[in-house]
């Protein structure tokens, strides 16, 4: 008896893309099955944008520093949101498999680990688009701040933040794979340590000297410094972007390595068959 | 049921070939040096009490657990290193592994059909919907189905790719007798039509007598009996497999209730 499957599919790029597509379809079905999920994707970015937008308006009326840097907070919060939403989009999509106890089915199917990663990355972009684009539009409508007016620098900022998020998400997903849902808290809170350390709303020089070294070892720090460079000085600091790219190569590689090691460890310890707490 | 195929195929033909397989979790030997092979078209029941090593063995055959030592080959592929070359020829069903609850039956089958590389997913889903009486359920979320309906969906998923090796972990657990009987009928029909090798872990001895042509009994990770059901009953002078099971397990436990 011959299974009516395409043998070639399991070895070539087309087969790999089909499996990635199948997983993206699976997550798309999940997102569209629930309007509260779609609302949730927009809700928090929208609340943050309103809060920082009004705070910035107030400060601009009382401080010359903020008056000359329109968009400092709004730019910060929108870029920060890219970092958070991408990481959560990746990690929560993976957690859906744990919550629905479906991971076993996936890992015994022809789906490869790298294909699952590619699908999770793609879905994180989809979820980000659903949340980010309306909020970016509202920032322009309500506060006259257009994040896309940063031009090519925005693309560079975006790419850097996304790679940092994926690196973090890969590592936290690996931890959940190995240690089960008891470790899912990592997926929720790990990114928030970057909020004070990456200096989203203030310059690195504000930090104590020893903490500046920590901050400067994190790729997003250079993105937010770069944003301030554009808004305050009107200069695109390419040296900062180069540093961010180099650090991101390290962060993403570590994240990928941790994921693969912990997946292997989960296979050794049998934790893939016991996906509870 | 008569034994349909010989039990000593060569490594490439053998759906499953296991050599001196061990798995240790800390101080516990979950699987302790078992060896067996399965022939194409054979139905082998893997029996044993709770914690005997059945699920761990199935997980190692699927490549979900890495053995501590020993080898698992499926259609000639070493499952520790090369499982992706054969996973499209295998499938699995268990009531203990769910499918995404919020997706409809159709969406679930479509996603898995694509994962298994089916050329015409929609036709296959329609075929299975007819075969498993899923027509009215196709557009309902899996989470809103009864246990029996979920089992039908899960079994449909397991047969999506016409597996040549089908692994079943207690496929009729917690089903009412009528639904369980219906599931067994469907399995028999699939086996008659497609002749897959089937490895069936079950606690239901009537089910095993009805479906299996070979029984492997595990106790504390070791094989303590391996024969055709009828031969085992004759050997132990029993008229049913449940009595054989109880005698073997209690003998190895040292209990005599």
Contacts between the chains, C-beta under 8 A, distances in Angstrom:
chain1	res1	chain2	res2	distance
A	1	B	162	6.6
A	1	B	164	6.4
A	1	B	194	4.8
A	1	B	195	5.9
A	1	B	196	7.2
A	2	B	162	7.8
A	3	B	88	6.8
A	3	B	89	5.9
A	3	B	161	5.2
A	3	B	162	4.4
A	3	B	163	6.8
A	3	B	164	6.3
A	4	B	118	6.7
A	4	B	119	6.4
A	4	B	120	7.9
A	4	B	124	7.4
A	4	B	161	7.7
A	4	B	162	5.8
A	5	B	88	5.3
A	5	B	116	5.9
A	5	B	117	4.3
A	5	B	118	5.8
A	5	B	119	7.1
A	5	B	161	5.5
A	5	B	162	7.8
A	6	B	117	5.1
A	6	B	118	8.0
A	6	B	119	5.6
A	7	B	88	7.8
A	9	B	88	7.7
A	9	B	117	3.7
A	10	B	84	7.0
A	10	B	85	7.3
A	10	B	87	7.8
A	10	B	88	5.1
A	10	B	117	6.0
A	11	B	85	7.9
A	15	B	117	5.9
A	18	B	114	5.8
A	18	B	117	6.7
A	19	B	114	7.0
A	19	B	115	5.5
A	19	B	117	7.7
A	21	B	114	6.8
A	22	B	111	5.2
A	22	B	112	7.9
A	22	B	114	3.4
A	22	B	115	4.9
A	23	B	111	7.5
A	23	B	115	7.6
A	25	B	110	7.3
A	25	B	111	5.9
A	25	B	114	7.1
A	26	B	100	7.0
A	26	B	103	7.0
A	26	B	107	7.7
A	26	B	111	4.4
A	29	B	102	7.9
A	29	B	103	5.1
A	29	B	104	7.9
A	29	B	107	4.7
A	29	B	111	7.4
A	30	B	100	6.9
A	30	B	102	5.8
A	30	B	103	6.6
A	33	B	102	4.9
A	33	B	103	7.0
A	33	B	141	7.5
A	34	B	102	6.8
A	96	B	100	7.4
A	97	B	100	8.0
A	100	B	98	5.9
A	100	B	99	7.5
A	100	B	100	4.6
A	100	B	101	5.5
A	100	B	102	7.7
A	101	B	97	6.2
A	101	B	98	4.2
A	102	B	97	7.5
A	102	B	98	6.1
A	102	B	99	6.0
A	102	B	100	5.2
A	104	B	64	6.9
A	104	B	97	4.3
A	105	B	92	7.6
A	105	B	97	5.7
A	105	B	99	6.6
A	105	B	112	7.3
A	105	B	157	7.5
A	106	B	115	7.5
A	107	B	64	6.0
A	108	B	62	4.5
A	108	B	63	7.3
A	108	B	64	6.1
A	108	B	87	6.9
A	108	B	90	7.4
A	108	B	92	5.5
A	109	B	87	6.5
A	109	B	112	6.8
A	109	B	115	4.6
A	109	B	116	6.4
A	110	B	84	6.3
A	110	B	87	4.5
A	110	B	88	4.7
A	110	B	115	6.2
A	110	B	116	6.3
A	110	B	117	6.5
A	111	B	115	5.4
A	112	B	84	6.0
A	264	B	66	7.7
A	267	B	63	7.7
A	267	B	64	6.6
A	267	B	65	6.0
A	267	B	66	4.6
A	268	B	65	7.8
A	268	B	66	4.9
A	269	B	25	7.2
A	270	B	23	7.6
A	270	B	25	6.1
A	270	B	30	7.9
A	270	B	56	6.9
A	270	B	59	6.9
A	270	B	65	4.9
A	272	B	59	7.6
A	272	B	64	4.9
A	272	B	65	7.2
A	273	B	55	6.7
A	273	B	56	7.7
A	273	B	59	5.1
A	273	B	64	6.1
A	273	B	65	6.7
